[in-house]
Amino acid sequence: MSQSRRRTVAGWPADLATIARDVGSLLAMQATMMAATVIVALAFREWYPAVSFLISAAVTAVVGLGARRAFAEAPNPRMKHGMIIAASGWLMTALFGSLPFLLTAHLTPPEVASTYVPSGVEYAESSIVYFTNPLHALFESMSGWTGSGLTMAVHEPSLPRTIQWWRSFIQWVGGVGVIVLTTAILARPGSGSYTLYRSEAREERIHPSIISTVREVWKIFLLYTLLSIAALFVAIRLSEYGATLPLWEAAWQALNHAMTGLSTGGFSVTDNSIATYDSPLIETVLLPIMTLGAIAFPIHYAVLRDHDYGQLVSDLQTRWLFVGFALGVVILSLQNVTSVGEQVDAFTGTKNWFGVAPLLGFPTADALRDSVFQFISALTCTGFQSAPIGRWAPGGKLIVSVAMVIGGAAGSTVGGIKIVRAYTIGRGIKWQFSRVFLPESAVVSIRMNGRRLDRSDMDREFSEAAIVSLLWIGLLIVSSLVLVNLTPSDFTYADVLFEVASAQGNVGLSSGITGPGMHPLGEAMFLLNMWIGRLEIIPVLVFLRSALYGLEP
């Protein structure tokens, strides 16, 4: 290909052609997902959602396939392209992914929408009406694709089954990464697929070929999903709440919660998330499901393929994930138990675990149980909620906020800063102090996660972790200061910080701020938080810089 040919493709600059082609591939994949969802709509005889998804699939396919075909001869992506493709790809999939919400809300007549409301509930209006607002529809799509789990649907059971499925489906795919999925299926070997893979902040390889790596990731993910569905179905049927459900309804709830639990997304199909079940058994079954999603996939591969169970202890991130569980649960439990006297409403209800509460005069067992589930839900960035966190003391909200900021392992489905960065910063601070007492000529190195790092390596690792973390926390603070001025006065700054950490950490736990009644500016800001949180800031900054100044140095 000549130099002039490289500079333009179909009349477009080659850089833009490369980006447009690969983003078009993402949209083509999403169009396939929409078309498949039409089958779900037809199975449930939901005609208006079926039409909405068919139209959405057609529009998305025209744009996506059109871009792929028009720029098929574009050069392979380099690192700068990969980051921009990642950032613009997530933005475009969220934008086009909002079409089914928007069209279903507008095309469904009110009398049909009312039939989606379950019998015996206190509300009479389906939450599908909220998606007539384009901002709400985009919020729901962005929350789904980024695995955030915050929602504009006040009552999820009143949504059409097709929309419930779509919310779970996009979280399930988005959890592993829509770019990773497209890389596995559509990318040509040697066509820059590793660039796209790394642009999603994924460095770990299972196979020398990145295509094979991604396919192995999806095999593992599918296996875990099937096992999770089976385990949850049994747990739901054995619970008091689930025993009253029709068999198909229990299966439906197990399917959706398994998909969003394993992908650490957190969307639910029940009114109060996992609190609806009020079941220690279901919460216990969900704990390993959420944990699986927070462990890096190369570790899963080593355990499943090579039966190398020692990786669960030797791997730095996995080891510190479990240490974080233990420490966080103890600290949060102490906080909630000691504050339960003044926060009784946070733990009232029908729960009576092991009969401890009546003996002590306040529900200590419930405080311990909720602390275990909520901390693990937060650190794994899942966002399933079993307790009214909005009524917790500020100390409890702060502890959970820290967990949401850190998140699980890099190379997994989680958001947050990631354990490896938090650990690297800690080791880096110790490293900087130790250097003060060493002569300049000293040759020193340290071992970290099986790697031997010399002085320059450690400086580079520490700088990268510190820069990303500083930008991440800086955005968190700025966003919380903006939101605190947009929320009603009955919410404290602890509530606001908690909500922003949940959005930016792609978690989904809520103190009650997020909803269709929140300020539009705050809702739009959360779109930015979720988008940036999913991509760990740098790709979004590269995207914004390129939009302003172009791709040239």
C-alpha positions as CSV (number, residue, x, y, z in Angstrom):
1,M,0.0,0.0,0.0
2,S,1.5,3.4,-1.0
3,Q,2.0,6.2,1.4
4,S,-0.8,8.3,-0.2
5,R,-3.1,5.3,0.0
6,R,-2.3,5.0,3.7
7,R,-3.3,8.6,4.3
8,T,-6.8,8.3,3.0
9,V,-9.4,5.5,2.9
10,A,-12.6,6.1,1.0
11,G,-11.9,9.8,1.2
12,W,-11.3,9.7,5.0
13,P,-8.0,10.1,6.8
14,A,-6.6,6.7,7.5
15,D,-6.6,7.1,11.2
16,L,-10.3,7.9,11.3
17,A,-11.1,5.1,8.8
18,T,-9.4,2.6,11.2
19,I,-11.4,3.8,14.1
20,A,-14.7,3.9,12.2
21,R,-14.1,0.4,10.8
22,D,-13.5,-1.2,14.2
23,V,-16.2,0.7,16.0
24,G,-18.5,-0.4,13.2
25,S,-17.5,-4.0,14.1
26,L,-18.7,-3.4,17.6
27,L,-22.0,-2.0,16.4
28,A,-22.4,-5.0,14.1
29,M,-22.0,-7.3,17.0
30,Q,-24.5,-5.3,19.0
31,A,-27.0,-5.5,16.1
32,T,-26.7,-9.3,16.2
33,M,-27.4,-9.2,20.0
34,M,-30.5,-7.1,19.3
35,A,-31.7,-9.4,16.6
36,A,-31.3,-12.4,18.9
37,T,-33.3,-10.6,21.6
38,V,-36.3,-10.4,19.1
39,I,-36.6,-14.1,19.7
40,V,-37.0,-13.5,23.4
41,A,-39.7,-10.9,22.7
42,L,-41.6,-13.3,20.5
43,A,-41.3,-16.1,23.0
44,F,-43.0,-13.9,25.6
45,R,-45.4,-12.6,23.0
46,E,-44.3,-9.0,23.7
47,W,-45.0,-7.6,20.3
48,Y,-44.1,-4.0,20.8
49,P,-40.7,-4.8,22.3
50,A,-40.2,-7.2,19.4
51,V,-40.7,-4.4,16.9
52,S,-38.5,-2.0,18.9
53,F,-35.6,-4.5,18.9
54,L,-36.1,-5.2,15.3
55,I,-35.9,-1.6,14.3
56,S,-32.9,-1.0,16.7
57,A,-31.1,-4.0,15.2
58,A,-31.7,-2.7,11.6
59,V,-30.5,0.8,12.4
60,T,-27.4,-0.4,14.3
61,A,-26.6,-2.9,11.6
62,V,-26.8,-0.3,8.8
63,V,-24.4,2.0,10.7
64,G,-22.1,-0.8,11.9
65,L,-21.8,-2.9,8.7
66,G,-21.8,0.2,6.6
67,A,-18.7,1.5,8.5
68,R,-17.0,-1.9,8.3
69,R,-17.6,-2.2,4.5
70,A,-16.7,1.4,3.7
71,F,-13.4,1.3,5.5
72,A,-12.5,-2.4,5.1
73,E,-9.0,-1.4,3.7
74,A,-8.1,0.8,6.6
75,P,-4.7,0.1,8.2
76,N,-4.5,-2.0,11.3
77,P,-4.9,-0.2,14.6
78,R,-1.9,1.0,16.7
79,M,-2.0,1.7,20.4
80,K,-3.3,5.3,19.9
81,H,-6.1,3.8,17.7
82,G,-6.8,1.1,20.2
83,M,-7.5,3.5,23.0
84,I,-9.7,5.7,20.9
85,I,-11.6,2.7,19.6
86,A,-12.1,1.5,23.2
87,A,-13.4,4.8,24.4
88,S,-15.6,5.6,21.3
89,G,-16.7,2.0,21.1
90,W,-18.1,2.0,24.6
91,L,-19.7,5.3,23.9
92,M,-21.3,4.2,20.7
93,T,-22.5,0.8,22.0
94,A,-24.2,2.7,24.9
95,L,-25.8,5.1,22.5
96,F,-27.1,2.6,20.1
97,G,-27.9,0.2,23.0
98,S,-30.3,2.8,24.4
99,L,-32.5,2.5,21.3
100,P,-34.5,-0.6,22.5
101,F,-35.3,1.2,25.8
102,L,-36.4,4.3,24.0
103,L,-38.4,2.7,21.3
104,T,-40.1,0.2,23.6
105,A,-41.1,3.0,25.9
106,H,-42.6,5.1,23.0
107,L,-44.2,2.3,21.0
108,T,-45.9,0.5,23.9
109,P,-49.4,1.8,24.5
110,P,-50.2,2.7,28.2
111,E,-52.8,0.0,28.4
112,V,-50.3,-2.6,27.3
113,A,-47.6,-1.3,29.6
114,S,-49.9,-1.7,32.5
115,T,-50.1,-5.4,31.8
116,Y,-46.4,-5.7,32.7
117,V,-47.0,-4.7,36.3
118,P,-47.2,-7.8,38.5
119,S,-50.4,-8.5,40.3
120,G,-50.5,-7.7,44.0
121,V,-48.0,-4.8,44.0
122,E,-48.6,-1.3,45.3
123,Y,-47.6,0.5,42.2
124,A,-49.8,0.6,39.0
125,E,-47.4,2.0,36.4
126,S,-44.7,0.1,34.5
127,S,-41.2,1.5,34.9
128,I,-40.9,1.3,31.1
129,V,-42.4,4.8,31.0
130,Y,-39.3,6.3,32.4
131,F,-37.4,5.4,29.2
132,T,-39.4,7.8,27.1
133,N,-36.8,10.2,28.4
134,P,-33.7,9.8,26.1
135,L,-31.4,10.6,29.0
136,H,-32.8,7.9,31.1
137,A,-32.6,5.4,28.2
138,L,-29.0,6.3,27.6
139,F,-28.2,6.1,31.3
140,E,-29.7,2.5,31.5
141,S,-27.7,1.4,28.5
142,M,-24.4,2.9,29.7
143,S,-25.0,1.4,33.2
144,G,-25.6,-2.0,31.5
145,W,-22.7,-2.0,29.1
146,T,-20.2,-0.7,31.7
147,G,-21.5,-3.2,34.3
148,S,-22.4,-0.4,36.7
149,G,-25.9,-1.6,37.7
150,L,-27.4,1.8,38.7
151,T,-30.8,2.0,37.2
152,M,-33.6,4.4,36.2
153,A,-36.1,1.6,36.5
154,V,-37.8,2.1,39.8
155,H,-39.6,-1.3,39.7
156,E,-37.7,-3.8,37.6
157,P,-40.4,-6.5,37.8
158,S,-42.8,-4.1,35.9
159,L,-40.5,-4.0,32.9
160,P,-41.3,-6.2,29.9
161,R,-39.4,-9.5,30.0
162,T,-37.6,-8.5,26.8
163,I,-36.2,-5.4,28.5
164,Q,-35.3,-7.4,31.6
165,W,-33.3,-9.8,29.4
166,W,-31.7,-7.0,27.5
167,R,-30.4,-5.4,30.7
168,S,-28.9,-8.7,31.8
169,F,-27.6,-9.6,28.4
170,I,-25.6,-6.3,27.9
171,Q,-24.2,-6.7,31.4
172,W,-23.2,-10.2,30.7
173,V,-21.4,-9.3,27.5
174,G,-20.1,-6.0,28.8
175,G,-18.7,-7.7,31.8
176,V,-16.1,-9.5,29.8
177,G,-15.9,-6.6,27.3
178,V,-17.7,-6.0,24.0
179,I,-14.3,-5.2,22.5
180,V,-12.9,-8.5,23.7
181,L,-15.9,-10.3,22.3
182,T,-15.5,-8.7,18.9
183,T,-11.8,-9.4,18.9
184,A,-12.5,-13.1,19.5
185,I,-15.0,-13.5,16.7
186,L,-14.3,-10.8,14.1
187,A,-10.6,-9.8,14.3
188,R,-8.1,-11.3,11.9
189,P,-5.0,-12.9,13.4
190,G,-2.2,-10.4,13.5
191,S,-4.5,-7.5,12.8
192,G,-3.8,-5.4,15.9
193,S,-6.2,-7.4,18.1
194,Y,-3.7,-7.2,21.0
195,T,-3.9,-3.5,20.7
196,L,-7.6,-3.6,21.2
197,Y,-7.3,-6.1,24.0
198,R,-4.7,-3.9,25.9
199,S,-6.8,-0.8,25.4
200,E,-9.4,-2.3,27.8
201,A,-6.6,-2.5,30.4
202,R,-6.2,-6.2,30.0
203,E,-2.6,-7.3,29.9
204,E,-2.8,-11.0,30.9
205,R,-2.6,-13.6,28.2
206,I,-3.6,-17.3,28.5
207,H,-2.3,-18.3,25.1
208,P,0.3,-16.7,22.9
209,S,-2.5,-15.8,20.4
210,I,-4.8,-13.1,21.7
211,I,-7.6,-14.6,19.7
212,S,-7.2,-17.9,21.5
213,T,-6.9,-16.1,24.8
214,V,-10.3,-14.3,24.4
215,R,-12.0,-17.5,23.3
216,E,-10.8,-19.3,26.4
217,V,-12.1,-16.4,28.5
218,W,-15.5,-16.9,27.0
219,K,-15.5,-20.6,27.4
220,I,-14.7,-20.2,31.1
221,F,-17.3,-17.5,31.4
222,L,-20.0,-19.6,29.8
223,L,-19.2,-22.6,32.0
224,Y,-19.4,-20.5,35.2
225,T,-22.7,-19.0,34.0
226,L,-24.3,-22.3,33.5
227,L,-23.2,-23.5,37.0
228,S,-24.4,-20.3,38.5
229,I,-27.8,-20.5,37.0
230,A,-28.2,-24.1,38.4
231,A,-27.0,-23.1,41.9
232,L,-29.2,-20.0,42.0
233,F,-32.3,-21.9,40.8
234,V,-31.9,-24.5,43.6
235,A,-31.4,-21.8,46.2
236,I,-34.4,-19.7,45.0
237,R,-36.6,-22.8,45.1
238,L,-35.5,-23.7,48.6
239,S,-36.1,-20.1,49.9
240,E,-39.4,-19.1,51.4
241,Y,-39.9,-16.5,48.8
242,G,-39.0,-18.7,45.9
243,A,-41.2,-21.6,47.0
244,T,-44.2,-19.5,46.1
245,L,-43.0,-18.7,42.6
246,P,-43.9,-20.6,39.5
247,L,-41.1,-22.9,38.3
248,W,-40.5,-20.8,35.2
249,E,-40.3,-17.6,37.2
250,A,-37.7,-19.0,39.6
251,A,-35.7,-20.1,36.5
252,W,-36.0,-16.7,35.0
253,Q,-34.8,-15.0,38.1
254,A,-31.9,-17.4,38.4
255,L,-30.9,-16.9,34.8
256,N,-30.8,-13.1,35.1
257,H,-29.2,-12.9,38.5
258,A,-26.5,-15.5,37.5
259,M,-25.7,-13.4,34.4
260,T,-25.4,-10.1,36.2
261,G,-23.8,-11.6,39.3
262,L,-21.0,-13.4,37.5
263,S,-20.4,-10.3,35.3
264,T,-20.3,-8.2,38.5
265,G,-23.0,-6.0,36.9
266,G,-25.7,-6.1,39.5
267,F,-28.9,-5.4,37.5
268,S,-31.8,-7.3,39.1
269,V,-35.3,-8.4,38.0
270,T,-36.7,-8.0,41.5
271,D,-38.0,-4.9,43.3
272,N,-35.3,-4.6,46.0
273,S,-32.4,-6.5,44.4
274,I,-31.4,-9.4,46.6
275,A,-33.2,-8.0,49.6
276,T,-36.4,-9.2,48.0
277,Y,-35.6,-12.8,48.9
278,D,-34.5,-12.1,52.5
279,S,-32.7,-15.4,52.2
280,P,-29.3,-16.3,53.8
281,L,-29.1,-19.3,51.5
282,I,-29.4,-17.2,48.3
283,E,-26.9,-14.6,49.6
284,T,-24.5,-17.4,50.5
285,V,-24.8,-18.9,47.0
286,L,-24.2,-15.5,45.4
287,L,-20.9,-14.9,47.4
288,P,-18.8,-17.3,45.3
289,I,-20.5,-16.2,42.1
290,M,-19.6,-12.6,42.7
291,T,-16.1,-13.7,43.7
292,L,-15.5,-15.6,40.5
293,G,-16.2,-12.5,38.5
294,A,-13.6,-10.6,40.5
295,I,-10.7,-13.0,39.9
296,A,-8.5,-12.6,36.9
297,F,-9.3,-15.0,34.1
298,P,-5.8,-16.4,33.7
299,I,-6.2,-17.7,37.3
300,H,-9.4,-19.4,36.4
301,Y,-7.7,-21.0,33.4
302,A,-4.8,-22.3,35.5
303,V,-7.2,-23.8,38.0
304,L,-9.6,-25.4,35.5
305,R,-7.1,-26.5,32.8
306,D,-4.0,-27.3,34.8
307,H,-5.6,-28.0,38.2
308,D,-3.1,-25.5,39.7
309,Y,-5.1,-24.6,42.8
310,G,-1.9,-23.0,44.3
311,Q,-2.6,-20.0,42.0
312,L,-5.4,-19.0,44.3
313,V,-2.8,-18.4,47.0
314,S,0.3,-17.5,45.0
315,D,-1.3,-14.9,42.7
316,L,-0.9,-11.5,44.3
317,Q,-4.3,-10.1,43.3
318,T,-6.3,-13.2,44.3
319,R,-4.5,-13.5,47.6
320,W,-5.2,-9.8,48.5
321,L,-8.8,-10.1,47.3
322,F,-9.5,-12.7,50.0
323,V,-7.4,-10.7,52.5
324,G,-9.6,-7.7,51.6
325,F,-12.7,-9.7,52.1
326,A,-11.6,-10.8,55.6
327,L,-10.4,-7.3,56.7
328,G,-13.3,-5.4,55.2
329,V,-16.0,-7.7,56.6
330,V,-14.6,-7.5,60.1
331,I,-14.3,-3.7,60.0
332,L,-17.7,-3.1,58.4
333,S,-19.3,-5.6,60.9
334,L,-17.8,-3.8,63.8
335,Q,-19.0,-0.5,62.4
336,N,-22.5,-1.7,61.9
337,V,-22.9,-3.6,65.1
338,T,-21.6,-0.7,67.2
339,S,-23.8,1.8,65.4
340,V,-26.9,-0.4,65.2
341,G,-28.4,1.2,68.4
342,E,-28.7,4.5,66.7
343,Q,-29.4,3.0,63.2
344,V,-32.1,0.4,64.1
345,D,-34.2,1.2,61.0
346,A,-31.3,0.0,58.8
347,F,-31.7,-3.5,60.0
348,T,-35.4,-3.8,61.0
349,G,-37.7,-6.2,59.1
350,T,-38.6,-9.8,59.3
351,K,-35.1,-11.2,59.3
352,N,-34.1,-13.3,62.3
353,W,-30.9,-15.1,61.5
354,F,-30.0,-17.8,64.1
355,G,-32.3,-16.2,66.6
356,V,-29.5,-14.0,68.0
357,A,-31.2,-10.6,67.7
358,P,-34.0,-11.2,70.3
359,L,-31.5,-12.4,72.9
360,L,-29.4,-9.2,72.6
361,G,-32.2,-6.8,72.2
362,F,-31.2,-5.6,68.7
363,P,-30.6,-7.3,65.4
364,T,-26.8,-7.9,65.6
365,A,-27.0,-11.1,63.4
366,D,-28.6,-9.1,60.7
367,A,-25.9,-6.5,60.9
368,L,-23.2,-9.1,60.5
369,R,-25.0,-10.9,57.7
370,D,-25.6,-7.7,55.7
371,S,-22.0,-6.5,56.4
372,V,-20.6,-9.7,54.9
373,F,-22.8,-9.6,51.8
374,Q,-22.6,-5.9,51.1
375,F,-18.8,-5.6,51.5
376,I,-18.1,-8.6,49.1
377,S,-20.7,-7.1,46.7
378,A,-18.8,-3.8,46.9
379,L,-15.3,-5.1,46.6
380,T,-16.2,-7.3,43.7
381,C,-18.0,-4.3,42.1
382,T,-21.2,-6.4,41.7
383,G,-23.7,-4.1,43.3
384,F,-26.3,-6.6,44.5
385,Q,-28.0,-5.0,47.5
386,S,-29.4,-6.9,50.5
387,A,-29.7,-4.0,53.0
388,P,-31.0,-0.4,53.0
389,I,-27.6,1.1,52.8
390,G,-29.1,4.6,52.6
391,R,-30.1,4.3,56.3
392,W,-26.6,3.1,57.4
393,A,-24.4,5.3,59.5
394,P,-21.9,7.5,57.5
395,G,-19.0,5.3,58.7
396,G,-20.5,2.2,57.1
397,K,-21.1,4.0,53.8
398,L,-17.5,5.3,53.9
399,I,-16.1,1.7,54.4
400,V,-18.2,0.4,51.5
401,S,-17.1,3.4,49.3
402,V,-13.4,2.5,49.9
403,A,-14.2,-1.1,48.7
404,M,-15.9,0.2,45.6
405,V,-13.0,2.5,44.8
406,I,-10.4,-0.3,45.0
407,G,-12.4,-3.1,43.3
408,G,-11.2,-6.6,42.4
409,A,-8.4,-8.0,40.2
410,A,-7.2,-6.5,36.9
411,G,-8.0,-9.0,34.2
412,S,-11.5,-9.7,35.6
413,T,-14.9,-8.2,35.0
414,V,-14.7,-5.6,37.8
415,G,-14.3,-1.8,37.9
416,G,-12.5,0.4,40.4
417,I,-8.8,1.1,40.6
418,K,-8.0,-2.6,40.9
419,I,-6.1,-4.5,43.6
420,V,-2.8,-4.6,41.7
421,R,-2.6,-0.8,41.5
422,A,-3.5,-0.3,45.2
423,Y,-0.8,-2.9,46.0
424,T,1.7,-1.3,43.7
425,I,1.2,2.1,45.2
426,G,1.7,0.7,48.7
427,R,4.9,-1.1,47.6
428,G,6.0,2.0,45.8
429,I,5.7,4.2,48.8
430,K,7.7,1.7,50.8
431,W,10.2,1.6,47.9
432,Q,10.6,5.4,47.8
433,F,11.3,5.5,51.6
434,S,13.9,2.7,51.4
435,R,15.8,4.4,48.6
436,V,16.6,7.3,50.9
437,F,18.9,5.0,52.9
438,L,20.6,3.4,50.0
439,P,23.7,4.7,48.1
440,E,23.2,5.8,44.6
441,S,25.4,3.0,43.3
442,A,23.3,0.3,45.0
443,V,21.8,-2.3,42.7
444,V,18.5,-3.3,44.2
445,S,15.4,-5.1,43.0
446,I,12.2,-6.4,44.4
447,R,9.8,-9.3,43.5
448,M,6.2,-8.5,42.9
449,N,3.7,-11.1,41.7
450,G,6.3,-13.4,40.4
451,R,8.3,-10.8,38.6
452,R,11.7,-9.4,39.5
453,L,11.7,-5.5,39.1
454,D,14.8,-3.4,39.1
455,R,14.8,0.3,40.0
456,S,13.6,1.6,36.6
457,D,10.9,-1.1,36.4
458,M,9.6,-0.2,39.8
459,D,9.7,3.5,39.1
460,R,7.7,2.9,35.9
461,E,5.1,0.6,37.6
462,F,4.7,3.0,40.6
463,S,4.3,6.0,38.3
464,E,1.6,4.3,36.2
465,A,-0.4,3.2,39.2
466,A,-0.1,6.5,40.9
467,I,-1.1,8.6,37.9
468,V,-4.2,6.5,37.1
469,S,-5.2,6.3,40.7
470,L,-4.7,10.1,41.2
471,L,-6.8,10.9,38.2
472,W,-9.4,8.4,39.3
473,I,-9.7,9.8,42.8
474,G,-9.5,13.4,41.6
475,L,-12.5,12.8,39.3
476,L,-14.3,11.1,42.2
477,I,-13.8,14.1,44.4
478,V,-14.8,16.7,41.8
479,S,-17.9,14.7,40.8
480,S,-19.0,14.4,44.5
481,L,-18.6,18.2,44.9
482,V,-20.8,18.8,41.9
483,L,-23.4,16.2,42.9
484,V,-23.7,17.4,46.5
485,N,-25.0,20.7,45.2
486,L,-27.6,18.9,43.0
487,T,-29.1,16.6,45.6
488,P,-31.8,17.3,48.2
489,S,-30.6,18.4,51.6
490,D,-31.7,15.2,53.3
491,F,-28.7,13.4,51.6
492,T,-25.4,13.8,53.4
493,Y,-22.0,14.1,51.7
494,A,-21.4,10.5,52.7
495,D,-24.4,9.6,50.6
496,V,-23.1,11.6,47.7
497,L,-19.5,10.2,47.9
498,F,-21.0,6.7,48.1
499,E,-23.1,7.2,45.0
500,V,-20.3,8.7,42.9
501,A,-18.0,5.9,44.0
502,S,-20.6,3.4,42.9
503,A,-21.1,4.9,39.5
504,Q,-17.4,5.5,38.8
505,G,-16.4,2.1,40.2
506,N,-19.1,0.4,38.0
507,V,-20.7,-1.1,41.1
508,G,-24.4,-0.2,41.3
509,L,-25.0,0.0,45.1
510,S,-27.2,3.1,45.9
511,S,-27.9,5.3,48.9
512,G,-31.1,6.4,47.2
513,I,-29.8,9.3,45.0
514,T,-29.9,7.6,41.6
515,G,-33.3,7.5,40.0
516,P,-35.5,9.2,37.4
517,G,-36.0,12.1,39.8
518,M,-32.4,13.0,40.1
519,H,-31.1,16.2,38.6
520,P,-30.4,15.9,34.9
521,L,-26.9,17.4,35.3
522,G,-26.1,14.8,37.9
523,E,-27.4,12.0,35.7
524,A,-25.4,13.2,32.7
525,M,-22.3,13.4,35.0
526,F,-22.9,9.8,36.0
527,L,-22.7,8.9,32.3
528,L,-19.2,10.3,32.3
529,N,-18.3,8.6,35.5
530,M,-19.5,5.2,34.4
531,W,-17.8,5.6,31.0
532,I,-14.5,6.7,32.4
533,G,-14.6,4.1,35.2
534,R,-15.0,1.3,32.8
535,L,-12.0,2.3,30.8
536,E,-9.8,3.5,33.6
537,I,-9.5,7.1,32.4
538,I,-6.5,7.0,30.1
539,P,-8.3,5.8,26.9
540,V,-11.0,8.5,27.5
541,L,-8.4,11.2,27.9
542,V,-6.7,10.1,24.7
543,F,-10.1,10.1,23.0
544,L,-10.8,13.7,24.2
545,R,-7.4,14.9,23.3
546,S,-7.7,13.4,19.8
547,A,-11.1,15.0,19.4
548,L,-9.7,18.4,20.2
549,Y,-6.3,18.3,18.5
550,G,-6.3,15.3,16.2
551,L,-4.2,12.1,16.3
552,E,-0.9,13.5,15.3
553,P,1.8,14.1,18.1
